[in-house]
Amino acid sequence: MAGGSVRAAIGYTEDTGKQPYFYANAHEKDYVPLAPVEMEIADARGMETSLDREGFILVEHASSVPDLTDLDAVVRIHAGEVEQLLKDVSGADHIVMMPRGILRFSERLGQNAAHDNSHPARFAHVDMSISAAEEARDKGAPGPEITGGRKIVRSAQYNVWRVLSGPPQDVPLALCAWPSVEDGDLIDCLAIFDPPDGGPEWSFGNYVIKHNPNHRWYYYSNMRPDEAIVFKTSESDTGKARLMPHGAFDNPEVGADAPARVSLEMRGTAYWFE
């Protein structure tokens, strides 16, 4: 059952008129003018939510991989597990996975410098802008050998987020229910990647979010490694939940002896055929 609400700072961004940007692996270069606001964050455990209404659900989902920090095993085995999960929960005809997993570590562990793109996102954001998501969905769209000549009538992208550390989480994930997001809340932003191998920088559009007192924030208390949050990051059907703001927050109800969060993200694109 749900454990009630907490009050904690959500990492909103001030709209200064200048486009924010952040580096996935070099946050000292960021321009994200944070304007945190303490918000009520309700425990969604035990609530009935929908991917197409609120934009997120909690599922039981154990992996056959004994150590999900083994990113080679994540590519070889876990990506297929998540592919089937997304097909089951979305009802889509076909899933295209991004096989790479993204590990993130509570700052208390001191491991972020040793990994690429591993900081918890301290600012509320949406993973991809509408235009960037459309481009990615078009680029990854299955061909006739998969569709059987059928037309693609809908596509959506999902993030599957799980903890690898035990409960309670010191830095949980907060999710803003899509019906509470209003026109003008999202601020165009750039996610920039500076490859560690010395390759050229590249970027894509996403969003940060400015404060709106009507936002309804949720989290799941005491998550276990055998469950996962599935949330939507883009959607071609404008009548459904489309762009899920989310971000990390410090849990005010846990002490310094709580396990330091380790989490894994997997992402996939769903396609429906006519």
LOTIRO-665336 format. One record per residue (C-alpha): residue number from 0; residue in one letter; chain; x, y, z. Coordinates in Angstrom, 2 decimals. Layout:
# LOTIRO-665336
k NUM r A c A x X y Y z Z
...
//
This chain:
# LOTIRO-665336
k 0 r M c A x 0.00 y 0.00 z 0.00
k 1 r A c A x 1.04 y 3.58 z -0.52
k 2 r G c A x 3.06 y 5.06 z 2.30
k 3 r G c A x 1.76 y 8.61 z 2.03
k 4 r S c A x 3.39 y 11.76 z 0.76
k 5 r V c A x 6.72 y 13.44 z 1.31
k 6 r R c A x 7.69 y 17.04 z 0.76
k 7 r A c A x 10.93 y 17.63 z -1.08
k 8 r A c A x 12.56 y 20.02 z -3.51
k 9 r I c A x 11.84 y 19.41 z -7.19
k 10 r G c A x 14.53 y 20.69 z -9.53
k 11 r Y c A x 12.55 y 23.18 z -11.57
k 12 r T c A x 14.27 y 25.50 z -14.05
k 13 r E c A x 13.86 y 29.26 z -14.30
k 14 r D c A x 12.80 y 30.50 z -17.73
k 15 r T c A x 15.37 y 33.24 z -18.40
k 16 r G c A x 14.77 y 33.48 z -22.14
k 17 r K c A x 18.09 y 31.76 z -22.84
k 18 r Q c A x 17.90 y 28.13 z -23.92
k 19 r P c A x 19.22 y 25.81 z -21.21
k 20 r Y c A x 21.65 y 23.03 z -22.06
k 21 r F c A x 23.38 y 20.29 z -20.18
k 22 r Y c A x 26.22 y 17.88 z -20.81
k 23 r A c A x 25.42 y 14.26 z -20.03
k 24 r N c A x 28.95 y 13.60 z -18.83
k 25 r A c A x 30.38 y 17.05 z -18.04
k 26 r H c A x 27.96 y 18.88 z -15.76
k 27 r E c A x 30.44 y 21.65 z -15.00
k 28 r K c A x 29.57 y 22.98 z -18.49
k 29 r D c A x 25.80 y 23.04 z -17.91
k 30 r Y c A x 23.54 y 26.04 z -18.21
k 31 r V c A x 20.42 y 25.00 z -16.32
k 32 r P c A x 19.31 y 27.88 z -14.05
k 33 r L c A x 17.73 y 25.80 z -11.31
k 34 r A c A x 14.87 y 27.24 z -9.25
k 35 r P c A x 13.94 y 24.39 z -6.88
k 36 r V c A x 10.50 y 24.41 z -5.26
k 37 r E c A x 9.38 y 22.19 z -2.39
k 38 r M c A x 6.45 y 20.09 z -3.62
k 39 r E c A x 4.27 y 17.33 z -2.26
k 40 r I c A x 5.35 y 14.01 z -3.78
k 41 r A c A x 2.71 y 11.32 z -3.28
k 42 r D c A x 3.57 y 7.66 z -2.93
k 43 r A c A x 1.97 y 5.94 z -5.94
k 44 r R c A x 2.51 y 2.44 z -4.57
k 45 r G c A x -0.89 y 0.78 z -4.53
k 46 r M c A x -2.41 y 3.33 z -6.91
k 47 r E c A x -3.87 y 2.34 z -10.27
k 48 r T c A x -2.05 y 4.31 z -12.95
k 49 r S c A x -1.91 y 4.07 z -16.74
k 50 r L c A x 0.79 y 4.59 z -19.34
k 51 r D c A x -1.68 y 6.47 z -21.51
k 52 r R c A x -3.28 y 8.59 z -18.75
k 53 r E c A x -0.73 y 9.50 z -16.03
k 54 r G c A x 2.13 y 8.22 z -18.19
k 55 r F c A x 3.69 y 5.72 z -15.76
k 56 r I c A x 3.11 y 2.35 z -14.10
k 57 r L c A x 4.91 y 0.07 z -11.64
k 58 r V c A x 5.40 y -3.57 z -12.67
k 59 r E c A x 6.87 y -6.67 z -11.11
k 60 r H c A x 9.74 y -7.72 z -13.35
k 61 r A c A x 12.64 y -9.88 z -12.23
k 62 r S c A x 15.65 y -10.33 z -14.50
k 63 r S c A x 17.52 y -13.56 z -15.12
k 64 r V c A x 20.75 y -11.55 z -15.03
k 65 r P c A x 22.24 y -11.90 z -11.52
k 66 r D c A x 24.20 y -8.64 z -11.72
k 67 r L c A x 22.61 y -5.84 z -13.74
k 68 r T c A x 25.66 y -3.64 z -13.28
k 69 r D c A x 27.26 y -6.00 z -15.81
k 70 r L c A x 26.43 y -3.91 z -18.88
k 71 r D c A x 27.62 y -6.61 z -21.28
k 72 r A c A x 25.02 y -8.97 z -19.82
k 73 r V c A x 22.46 y -6.17 z -20.01
k 74 r V c A x 23.04 y -5.93 z -23.77
k 75 r R c A x 23.10 y -9.71 z -24.33
k 76 r I c A x 20.19 y -10.73 z -22.10
k 77 r H c A x 18.35 y -7.97 z -20.26
k 78 r A c A x 17.53 y -5.90 z -23.35
k 79 r G c A x 15.47 y -8.83 z -24.63
k 80 r E c A x 13.69 y -9.13 z -21.28
k 81 r V c A x 12.75 y -5.47 z -21.35
k 82 r E c A x 11.68 y -5.73 z -24.99
k 83 r Q c A x 9.15 y -8.39 z -24.02
k 84 r L c A x 8.03 y -6.36 z -21.00
k 85 r L c A x 7.35 y -3.31 z -23.16
k 86 r K c A x 5.44 y -5.38 z -25.67
k 87 r D c A x 3.31 y -6.83 z -22.86
k 88 r V c A x 2.47 y -3.54 z -21.13
k 89 r S c A x 1.97 y -1.43 z -24.25
k 90 r G c A x 0.22 y -3.91 z -26.53
k 91 r A c A x 2.45 y -2.74 z -29.38
k 92 r D c A x 3.18 y -4.90 z -32.40
k 93 r H c A x 6.93 y -4.31 z -32.38
k 94 r I c A x 9.59 y -2.94 z -30.00
k 95 r V c A x 12.98 y -1.55 z -30.99
k 96 r M c A x 15.33 y -1.48 z -28.00
k 97 r M c A x 18.24 y 0.78 z -27.25
k 98 r P c A x 20.27 y -2.18 z -25.92
k 99 r R c A x 22.67 y -0.07 z -23.87
k 100 r G c A x 21.72 y 0.30 z -20.22
k 101 r I c A x 22.37 y 3.50 z -18.28
k 102 r L c A x 23.59 y 3.08 z -14.70
k 103 r R c A x 23.15 y 5.92 z -12.24
k 104 r F c A x 24.60 y 6.20 z -8.74
k 105 r S c A x 23.72 y 8.24 z -5.69
k 106 r E c A x 26.42 y 10.86 z -5.24
k 107 r R c A x 27.20 y 9.32 z -1.83
k 108 r L c A x 28.92 y 6.40 z -3.58
k 109 r G c A x 31.50 y 8.59 z -5.29
k 110 r Q c A x 31.34 y 6.48 z -8.46
k 111 r N c A x 30.05 y 9.02 z -10.96
k 112 r A c A x 33.45 y 10.09 z -12.25
k 113 r A c A x 34.27 y 6.48 z -13.12
k 114 r H c A x 31.18 y 6.03 z -15.32
k 115 r D c A x 29.70 y 7.78 z -18.33
k 116 r N c A x 26.44 y 9.73 z -17.86
k 117 r S c A x 25.86 y 8.28 z -14.39
k 118 r H c A x 24.62 y 11.18 z -12.23
k 119 r P c A x 21.02 y 11.15 z -11.01
k 120 r A c A x 19.22 y 13.92 z -12.91
k 121 r R c A x 18.77 y 16.61 z -10.29
k 122 r F c A x 16.68 y 18.80 z -12.60
k 123 r A c A x 13.19 y 17.78 z -13.70
k 124 r H c A x 13.21 y 17.09 z -17.42
k 125 r V c A x 11.69 y 15.21 z -20.34
k 126 r D c A x 14.07 y 12.85 z -22.13
k 127 r M c A x 13.38 y 14.05 z -25.68
k 128 r S c A x 11.62 y 16.95 z -27.37
k 129 r I c A x 8.72 y 16.24 z -29.71
k 130 r S c A x 10.86 y 16.86 z -32.81
k 131 r A c A x 13.81 y 14.81 z -31.53
k 132 r A c A x 11.50 y 11.94 z -30.61
k 133 r E c A x 9.81 y 12.01 z -34.02
k 134 r E c A x 13.20 y 11.92 z -35.73
k 135 r A c A x 14.35 y 8.99 z -33.60
k 136 r R c A x 11.12 y 7.07 z -34.13
k 137 r D c A x 11.28 y 7.61 z -37.90
k 138 r K c A x 14.94 y 6.59 z -38.03
k 139 r G c A x 14.33 y 3.38 z -36.08
k 140 r A c A x 11.04 y 2.45 z -37.74
k 141 r P c A x 10.83 y -1.22 z -38.79
k 142 r G c A x 10.87 y -2.06 z -42.47
k 143 r P c A x 8.47 y -4.23 z -44.49
k 144 r E c A x 10.21 y -7.41 z -43.36
k 145 r I c A x 8.83 y -6.64 z -39.89
k 146 r T c A x 5.57 y -4.86 z -40.70
k 147 r G c A x 4.55 y -7.33 z -43.42
k 148 r G c A x 3.55 y -4.35 z -45.52
k 149 r R c A x 1.26 y -2.97 z -42.81
k 150 r K c A x 1.24 y 0.76 z -42.11
k 151 r I c A x 2.74 y 2.15 z -38.88
k 152 r V c A x -0.15 y 4.01 z -37.24
k 153 r R c A x 1.33 y 4.87 z -33.83
k 154 r S c A x 4.65 y 4.98 z -32.05
k 155 r A c A x 5.80 y 5.75 z -28.52
k 156 r Q c A x 9.02 y 5.68 z -26.54
k 157 r Y c A x 9.41 y 4.29 z -23.02
k 158 r N c A x 11.94 y 4.34 z -20.22
k 159 r V c A x 12.17 y 1.33 z -17.87
k 160 r W c A x 13.75 y 2.36 z -14.54
k 161 r R c A x 14.70 y 0.02 z -11.72
k 162 r V c A x 16.81 y 0.15 z -8.59
k 163 r L c A x 19.65 y -2.31 z -8.13
k 164 r S c A x 20.12 y -1.33 z -4.48
k 165 r G c A x 17.83 y -2.24 z -1.60
k 166 r P c A x 15.13 y -0.12 z 0.02
k 167 r P c A x 14.64 y 2.56 z 1.12
k 168 r Q c A x 16.03 y 4.74 z -1.66
k 169 r D c A x 17.94 y 7.84 z -0.64
k 170 r V c A x 17.46 y 9.46 z -4.07
k 171 r P c A x 14.19 y 8.19 z -5.57
k 172 r L c A x 12.71 y 9.07 z -8.96
k 173 r A c A x 9.85 y 11.58 z -9.03
k 174 r L c A x 7.34 y 11.57 z -11.90
k 175 r C c A x 4.92 y 14.35 z -12.82
k 176 r A c A x 1.51 y 13.05 z -13.93
k 177 r W c A x 0.91 y 14.10 z -17.52
k 178 r P c A x -2.62 y 15.54 z -16.99
k 179 r S c A x -1.14 y 18.13 z -14.61
k 180 r V c A x 1.37 y 19.43 z -17.18
k 181 r E c A x 0.05 y 22.56 z -18.89
k 182 r D c A x 0.95 y 24.35 z -22.11
k 183 r G c A x 4.01 y 26.49 z -21.52
k 184 r D c A x 5.40 y 24.43 z -18.63
k 185 r L c A x 8.12 y 22.82 z -20.75
k 186 r I c A x 11.24 y 24.78 z -21.73
k 187 r D c A x 13.25 y 23.81 z -24.81
k 188 r C c A x 16.64 y 22.45 z -23.77
k 189 r L c A x 19.61 y 20.72 z -25.37
k 190 r A c A x 21.23 y 17.50 z -24.17
k 191 r I c A x 24.87 y 17.54 z -25.29
k 192 r F c A x 27.21 y 14.58 z -25.40
k 193 r D c A x 30.98 y 15.00 z -25.41
k 194 r P c A x 32.26 y 11.48 z -26.16
k 195 r P c A x 35.06 y 10.33 z -23.84
k 196 r D c A x 36.92 y 8.89 z -26.85
k 197 r G c A x 37.51 y 12.40 z -28.21
k 198 r G c A x 34.85 y 12.27 z -30.92
k 199 r P c A x 32.82 y 15.34 z -31.90
k 200 r E c A x 30.08 y 16.66 z -29.67
k 201 r W c A x 26.51 y 15.86 z -30.61
k 202 r S c A x 23.16 y 16.89 z -29.17
k 203 r F c A x 19.42 y 16.53 z -29.33
k 204 r G c A x 16.45 y 18.46 z -28.02
k 205 r N c A x 14.66 y 17.75 z -24.78
k 206 r Y c A x 12.81 y 19.79 z -22.16
k 207 r V c A x 13.30 y 21.09 z -18.65
k 208 r I c A x 10.26 y 22.26 z -16.72
k 209 r K c A x 9.30 y 25.42 z -14.91
k 210 r H c A x 7.26 y 25.46 z -11.72
k 211 r N c A x 3.50 y 25.16 z -11.80
k 212 r P c A x 1.70 y 24.72 z -8.46
k 213 r N c A x -0.82 y 22.43 z -10.19
k 214 r H c A x 1.80 y 19.79 z -10.95
k 215 r R c A x 1.10 y 16.42 z -9.33
k 216 r W c A x 4.29 y 14.57 z -8.43
k 217 r Y c A x 4.59 y 10.89 z -7.50
k 218 r Y c A x 7.24 y 8.37 z -6.51
k 219 r Y c A x 7.31 y 4.71 z -5.47
k 220 r S c A x 8.55 y 4.02 z -1.96
k 221 r N c A x 10.89 y 1.16 z -1.05
k 222 r M c A x 11.46 y -0.13 z -4.55
k 223 r R c A x 13.01 y -3.57 z -5.03
k 224 r P c A x 15.25 y -4.85 z -7.83
k 225 r D c A x 12.47 y -7.22 z -8.96
k 226 r E c A x 10.15 y -4.38 z -9.95
k 227 r A c A x 10.42 y -1.49 z -12.38
k 228 r I c A x 8.81 y 1.81 z -13.28
k 229 r V c A x 7.76 y 2.05 z -16.92
k 230 r F c A x 7.11 y 5.61 z -18.07
k 231 r K c A x 6.48 y 7.22 z -21.42
k 232 r T c A x 8.98 y 9.64 z -22.91
k 233 r S c A x 7.20 y 10.40 z -26.19
k 234 r E c A x 3.98 y 9.53 z -28.01
k 235 r S c A x 2.67 y 10.14 z -31.53
k 236 r D c A x -0.99 y 10.09 z -30.38
k 237 r T c A x -1.70 y 13.56 z -29.01
k 238 r G c A x -4.71 y 12.25 z -27.09
k 239 r K c A x -2.52 y 10.15 z -24.77
k 240 r A c A x 0.14 y 10.95 z -22.17
k 241 r R c A x 3.10 y 12.15 z -24.21
k 242 r L c A x 6.05 y 13.69 z -22.35
k 243 r M c A x 6.76 y 12.58 z -18.79
k 244 r P c A x 8.67 y 15.10 z -16.65
k 245 r H c A x 10.80 y 13.29 z -14.09
k 246 r G c A x 13.84 y 13.81 z -11.92
k 247 r A c A x 15.69 y 12.72 z -8.80
k 248 r F c A x 14.99 y 14.10 z -5.34
k 249 r D c A x 16.43 y 13.63 z -1.86
k 250 r N c A x 14.11 y 11.49 z 0.24
k 251 r P c A x 13.59 y 13.40 z 3.52
k 252 r E c A x 12.35 y 10.28 z 5.31
k 253 r V c A x 15.54 y 8.21 z 5.13
k 254 r G c A x 18.67 y 8.56 z 7.20
k 255 r A c A x 22.33 y 8.58 z 6.30
k 256 r D c A x 22.45 y 4.81 z 6.76
k 257 r A c A x 19.97 y 4.15 z 3.92
k 258 r P c A x 21.39 y 2.24 z 0.95
k 259 r A c A x 22.89 y 4.53 z -1.66
k 260 r R c A x 20.84 y 4.35 z -4.83
k 261 r V c A x 22.10 y 2.39 z -7.81
k 262 r S c A x 19.65 y 2.33 z -10.73
k 263 r L c A x 19.44 y 1.07 z -14.30
k 264 r E c A x 17.53 y 2.64 z -17.19
k 265 r M c A x 16.54 y 0.85 z -20.37
k 266 r R c A x 14.77 y 2.53 z -23.28
k 267 r G c A x 12.70 y 1.24 z -26.15
k 268 r T c A x 10.42 y 2.43 z -28.95
k 269 r A c A x 7.04 y 0.81 z -29.59
k 270 r Y c A x 5.27 y 0.65 z -32.96
k 271 r W c A x 1.69 y -0.26 z -33.76
k 272 r F c A x 0.68 y -1.50 z -37.23
k 273 r E c A x -2.62 y -1.20 z -39.07
//
